[in-house]
Amino acid sequence: MSYFLKEPPESSEHKSEFELLREMLVNMEGQLNQLLALQETTIHPPMRLEYLDIIDVSKLLKVEQKTIYNWVSLGKIPFIKANGRLLFLRHEIDEMLRRREEW
């Protein structure tokens, strides 16, 4: 069974119904294409927070660990201190990478 009718039925009443259905299908196809395009470009936040240590951050930012410590003391990089360890939220580091020219 084909979902797309190639030729409309004979009577004029059926022809207008056929044209209406065809227009509705074309409209729905356009809306589906728009939704698919939106879905592909939508950024979903992570389900839970991801923490990085200083080693991970230095690798991501391609700087020495000493530089990270300096940035922490100068307040240039957001951090959390837990049990004496410096931790960094992944999404904040990703944001720094996007704004790299500022540091």
N, CA, C and O of each residue as an XYZ file, in Angstrom:
412
protein
N       0.844     -1.185      0.000
C       0.000      0.000      0.000
C       0.887      1.245      0.000
O       1.818      1.352      0.798
N       0.596      2.165     -0.883
C       1.382      3.389     -0.994
C       0.745      4.503     -0.183
O      -0.474      4.675     -0.198
N       1.572      5.257      0.525
C       1.067      6.375      1.319
C       0.873      7.633      0.475
O       0.173      8.557      0.887
N       1.476      7.667     -0.672
C       1.359      8.837     -1.538
C       0.548      8.463     -2.767
O       0.928      7.565     -3.518
N      -0.549      9.139     -2.967
C      -1.387      8.901     -4.132
C      -0.785      9.627     -5.323
O      -0.509     10.825     -5.262
N      -0.586      8.888     -6.405
C       0.023      9.486     -7.586
C      -1.000     10.263     -8.408
O      -0.703     11.345     -8.914
N      -2.189      9.718     -8.537
C      -3.216     10.388     -9.328
C      -4.466     10.559     -8.491
O      -4.851      9.644     -7.764
N      -5.109     11.718     -8.580
C      -6.326     11.940     -7.806
C      -7.487     11.136     -8.368
O      -7.467     10.763     -9.541
N      -8.504     10.862     -7.546
C      -9.707     10.185     -8.040
C     -10.389     11.035     -9.106
O     -10.060     12.208     -9.281
N     -11.343     10.432     -9.820
C     -11.972     11.055    -10.976
C     -12.875     12.241    -10.659
O     -12.761     13.273    -11.321
N     -13.764     12.138     -9.678
C     -14.762     13.196     -9.480
C     -14.116     14.467     -8.938
O     -13.069     14.407     -8.294
N     -14.748     15.636     -9.200
C     -14.195     16.915     -8.764
C     -14.233     17.050     -7.247
O     -13.357     17.686     -6.660
N     -15.253     16.449     -6.598
C     -15.330     16.498     -5.129
C     -14.144     15.764     -4.516
O     -13.503     16.246     -3.582
N     -13.873     14.594     -5.064
C     -12.732     13.813     -4.569
C     -11.414     14.499     -4.905
O     -10.442     14.407     -4.155
N     -11.397     15.186     -6.042
C     -10.172     15.874     -6.445
C      -9.821     16.977     -5.444
O      -8.653     17.123     -5.082
N     -10.793     17.743     -4.998
C     -10.498     18.796     -4.036
C     -10.082     18.199     -2.691
O      -9.207     18.740     -2.016
N     -10.703     17.093     -2.305
C     -10.293     16.410     -1.067
C      -8.860     15.900     -1.198
O      -8.053     15.997     -0.275
N      -8.577     15.355     -2.377
C      -7.232     14.853     -2.623
C      -6.212     15.990     -2.532
O      -5.175     15.839     -1.886
N      -6.495     17.111     -3.165
C      -5.590     18.260     -3.128
C      -5.405     18.774     -1.705
O      -4.297     19.134     -1.308
N      -6.497     18.806     -0.940
C      -6.420     19.246      0.450
C      -5.516     18.318      1.259
O      -4.662     18.776      2.017
N      -5.712     17.010      1.091
C      -4.868     16.038      1.797
C      -3.404     16.172      1.373
O      -2.493     16.086      2.197
N      -3.200     16.382      0.087
C      -1.840     16.520     -0.421
C      -1.164     17.761      0.187
O      -0.001     17.700      0.586
N      -1.886     18.872      0.255
C      -1.346     20.087      0.859
C      -1.033     19.880      2.339
O      -0.024     20.369      2.848
N      -1.915     19.149      3.019
C      -1.686     18.871      4.440
C      -0.426     18.036      4.624
O       0.360     18.280      5.540
N      -0.233     17.045      3.748
C       0.968     16.205      3.837
C       2.235     17.024      3.579
O       3.238     16.855      4.271
N       2.185     17.894      2.599
C       3.347     18.733      2.294
C       3.650     19.646      3.480
O       4.812     19.836      3.840
N       2.606     20.208      4.085
C       2.767     21.071      5.255
C       3.377     20.295      6.427
O       4.292     20.782      7.091
N       2.869     19.094      6.673
C       3.395     18.266      7.770
C       4.850     17.891      7.516
O       5.658     17.868      8.444
N       5.184     17.598      6.265
C       6.566     17.262      5.934
C       7.490     18.447      6.229
O       8.585     18.265      6.761
N       7.052     19.648      5.887
C       7.843     20.840      6.174
C       8.035     21.044      7.664
O       9.127     21.390      8.117
N       6.967     20.829      8.428
C       7.062     20.980      9.880
C       7.999     19.937     10.481
O       8.777     20.246     11.384
N       7.927     18.705      9.984
C       8.830     17.654     10.473
C      10.285     17.998     10.164
O      11.164     17.789     10.999
N      10.536     18.520      8.979
C      11.906     18.909      8.630
C      12.416     20.009      9.549
O      13.580     19.993      9.949
N      11.550     20.970      9.889
C      11.945     22.033     10.814
C      12.255     21.465     12.195
O      13.234     21.862     12.826
N      11.423     20.536     12.663
C      11.660     19.923     13.974
C      12.964     19.131     13.990
O      13.712     19.179     14.966
N      13.234     18.404     12.910
C      14.484     17.647     12.837
C      15.689     18.583     12.858
O      16.694     18.286     13.504
N      15.596     19.699     12.164
C      16.697     20.668     12.168
C      16.899     21.245     13.564
O      18.036     21.420     14.002
N      15.815     21.540     14.265
C      15.924     22.045     15.638
C      16.536     21.010     16.567
O      17.368     21.337     17.413
N      16.118     19.757     16.404
C      16.628     18.687     17.262
C      18.137     18.531     17.085
O      18.856     18.292     18.056
N      18.616     18.664     15.852
C      20.045     18.499     15.588
C      20.875     19.630     16.187
O      22.047     19.429     16.504
N      20.291     20.810     16.346
C      21.055     21.953     16.839
C      20.810     22.259     18.312
O      21.411     23.182     18.861
N      19.940     21.499     18.951
C      19.638     21.738     20.359
C      20.743     21.157     21.228
O      21.156     20.013     21.042
N      21.214     21.949     22.170
C      22.239     21.501     23.111
C      21.556     21.157     24.421
O      20.889     21.992     25.032
N      21.733     19.931     24.835
C      21.121     19.488     26.081
C      22.145     19.568     27.210
O      23.276     19.108     27.055
N      21.760     20.144     28.331
C      22.690     20.202     29.462
C      22.952     18.800     30.012
O      22.098     17.920     29.901
N      24.112     18.594     30.598
C      24.397     17.270     31.159
C      23.417     16.934     32.276
O      22.914     17.818     32.970
N      23.158     15.655     32.435
C      22.211     15.194     33.444
C      22.729     15.475     34.853
O      21.946     15.770     35.755
N      24.044     15.384     35.043
C      24.610     15.675     36.364
C      25.902     16.464     36.160
O      26.503     16.446     35.086
N      26.296     17.134     37.190
C      27.494     17.958     37.094
C      28.738     17.088     36.979
O      28.851     16.056     37.641
N      29.656     17.509     36.140
C      30.914     16.786     35.973
C      32.038     17.648     36.538
O      32.200     18.809     36.162
N      32.803     17.062     37.439
C      33.905     17.776     38.079
C      35.228     17.322     37.481
O      35.417     16.146     37.171
N      36.136     18.274     37.327
C      37.471     17.989     36.816
C      38.496     18.378     37.866
O      38.290     19.317     38.634
N      39.613     17.640     37.892
C      40.693     18.041     38.795
C      41.674     18.921     38.021
O      41.486     19.184     36.833
N      42.701     19.363     38.699
C      43.629     20.322     38.089
C      44.389     19.711     36.913
O      44.739     20.416     35.966
N      44.640     18.427     36.967
C      45.332     17.752     35.856
C      44.467     17.785     34.602
O      44.942     18.113     33.515
N      43.182     17.438     34.767
C      42.259     17.454     33.626
C      42.131     18.852     33.029
O      42.139     19.020     31.810
N      42.012     19.849     33.898
C      41.838     21.228     33.435
C      43.079     21.705     32.691
O      42.970     22.359     31.654
N      44.257     21.382     33.215
C      45.482     21.829     32.541
C      45.608     21.182     31.160
O      46.100     21.811     30.223
N      45.166     19.934     31.033
C      45.196     19.277     29.721
C      44.189     19.916     28.764
O      44.499     20.162     27.599
N      42.986     20.182     29.265
C      41.954     20.780     28.414
C      42.342     22.177     27.939
O      42.162     22.518     26.770
N      42.875     22.976     28.853
C      43.229     24.354     28.514
C      44.623     24.475     27.904
O      45.020     25.537     27.425
N      45.358     23.355     27.933
C      46.714     23.307     27.369
C      47.635     24.349     28.004
O      48.343     25.095     27.328
N      47.587     24.359     29.334
C      48.484     25.220     30.111
C      49.070     24.375     31.244
O      48.564     23.296     31.553
N      50.132     24.873     31.852
C      50.758     24.177     32.975
C      49.855     24.235     34.210
O      49.039     25.145     34.356
N      50.017     23.249     35.094
C      49.249     23.235     36.343
C      49.542     24.488     37.168
O      48.654     25.020     37.835
N      50.775     24.950     37.121
C      51.146     26.159     37.863
C      50.307     27.356     37.400
O      49.923     28.200     38.211
N      50.029     27.423     36.112
C      49.187     28.497     35.570
C      47.783     28.421     36.154
O      47.187     29.446     36.488
N      47.259     27.213     36.276
C      45.918     27.034     36.857
C      45.920     27.523     38.301
O      45.001     28.227     38.721
N      46.952     27.151     39.063
C      47.046     27.618     40.454
C      47.097     29.149     40.511
O      46.462     29.762     41.369
N      47.849     29.756     39.604
C      47.907     31.224     39.555
C      46.532     31.820     39.250
O      46.124     32.794     39.882
N      45.823     31.239     38.289
C      44.491     31.733     37.938
C      43.525     31.605     39.110
O      42.677     32.469     39.331
N      43.667     30.507     39.858
C      42.807     30.320     41.041
C      43.069     31.437     42.040
O      42.133     32.050     42.553
N      44.350     31.704     42.318
C      44.674     32.736     43.315
C      44.274     34.137     42.845
O      43.982     35.004     43.669
N      44.257     34.362     41.533
C      43.856     35.659     40.986
C      42.347     35.756     40.742
O      41.836     36.814     40.375
N      41.640     34.638     40.949
C      40.194     34.633     40.723
C      39.810     34.619     39.250
O      38.699     35.014     38.897
N      40.713     34.170     38.392
C      40.446     34.150     36.952
C      39.700     32.903     36.496
O      39.193     32.851     35.376
N      39.635     31.908     37.358
C      38.994     30.654     36.990
C      38.094     30.209     38.142
O      38.531     30.202     39.293
N      36.855     29.840     37.857
C      35.965     29.396     38.934
C      36.369     28.004     39.424
O      36.727     27.136     38.628
N      36.307     27.805     40.723
C      36.717     26.518     41.293
C      35.903     26.224     42.542
O      35.204     27.080     43.084
N      36.023     24.980     42.973
C      35.417     24.517     44.221
C      36.524     23.810     44.980
O      37.324     23.084     44.389
N      36.571     24.018     46.267
C      37.565     23.319     47.073
C      36.825     22.284     47.912
O      35.941     22.622     48.699
N      37.199     21.020     47.734
C      36.562     19.930     48.470
C      37.648     19.047     49.069
O      38.483     18.495     48.352
N      37.625     18.923     50.385
C      38.629     18.115     51.093
C      40.056     18.506     50.700
O      40.920     17.644     50.539
N      40.291     19.793     50.549
C      41.624     20.275     50.225
C      41.999     20.167     48.757
O      43.101     20.555     48.370
N      41.096     19.646     47.935
C      41.380     19.501     46.498
C      40.655     20.572     45.709
O      39.525     20.941     46.027
N      41.314     21.062     44.686
C      40.666     22.001     43.774
C      39.887     21.210     42.730
O      40.423     20.313     42.080
N      38.622     21.558     42.583
C      37.780     20.935     41.566
C      37.166     22.031     40.706
O      36.954     23.158     41.155
N      36.890     21.670     39.466
C      36.358     22.624     38.504
C      35.165     21.983     37.805
O      35.191     20.797     37.474
N      34.124     22.772     37.585
C      32.958     22.259     36.870
C      33.251     22.236     35.372
O      33.733     23.216     34.804
N      32.953     21.109     34.750
C      33.258     20.918     33.329
C      32.615     22.007     32.459
O      33.262     22.545     31.561
N      31.350     22.330     32.724
C      30.680     23.312     31.860
C      31.313     24.704     31.986
O      31.279     25.483     31.033
N      31.886     25.022     33.146
C      32.562     26.314     33.297
C      33.890     26.337     32.529
O      34.271     27.361     31.962
N      34.577     25.212     32.520
C      35.832     25.114     31.763
C      35.539     25.155     30.265
O      36.268     25.790     29.503
N      34.476     24.480     29.848
C      34.078     24.536     28.438
C      33.769     25.967     28.019
O      34.113     26.386     26.914
N      33.119     26.711     28.906
C      32.809     28.116     28.623
C      34.103     28.929     28.498
O      34.197     29.818     27.651
N      35.090     28.630     29.330
C      36.391     29.313     29.222
C      37.039     29.029     27.870
O      37.636     29.916     27.260
N      36.917     27.792     27.413
C      37.486     27.440     26.112
C      36.825     28.238     24.992
O      37.490     28.644     24.039
N      35.521     28.460     25.107
C      34.813     29.249     24.097
C      35.274     30.711     24.110
O      35.261     31.377     23.074
N      35.681     31.208     25.289
C      36.104     32.603     25.437
C      37.622     32.683     25.592
O      38.118     33.526     26.340
N      38.332     31.858     24.930
C      39.776     31.711     25.128
C      40.548     33.021     24.985
O      41.539     33.234     25.684
N      40.106     33.896     24.089
C      40.860     35.138     23.862
C      40.856     36.049     25.080
O      41.675     36.965     25.158
N      39.956     35.825     26.035
C      39.885     36.677     27.225
C      40.977     36.361     28.250
O      41.224     37.190     29.125
N      41.631     35.220     28.186
C      42.656     34.907     29.164
C      43.983     34.907     28.491
O      45.002     34.664     29.137
